Structure formats: structure tokens, C-alpha cells
Amino acid sequence: MKVRHIRSLDLWLLSKGSRILYRGKVSPWHSPRVIAAALRRDGKEFRAAA
């Protein structure tokens, strides 16, 4: 997975290959919910440690 920040638009992209798994204002590095949503879109399951 690749994470990019487009500063001119203040937009974060999380992609795998040519698929965009997440596009939004919140950095994927700071939110486990964003990572979990991106992995669900990729067909994987993510459970955070409690």
C-alpha cells in the first residue's frame, strides 16, 4: 500500500496498485479507523488490539 499527501488539495490517498482504497482529509497514519476501512475495501479484516 502507498500513502500520498497532495498538499495543494490537502488530500490523503491510500492506494494499492491502481486502486484507491482511501481518499480524505484525515491522515491514515493518525487514524486506525481509516486503515481499517481501507483494508475492508481491499477485502481484508483488521482488528485493533484492545
Steps between C-alpha positions, in 0.01 A plus 500: 500500500613851423404815690523840333411850613401754238579828674331731251166326564575393860397149399636162613497199269558138600536272200593147407611473141260709296215468755426792732403352839465829688470864399438760767616779728615279792852357490496119493803502731299666779175303483463122541139537377627624162740205468224256599262646240767481229579138582129412493478653151792277402317192635708453815403520865670719759450480875671750725656372821276572795 
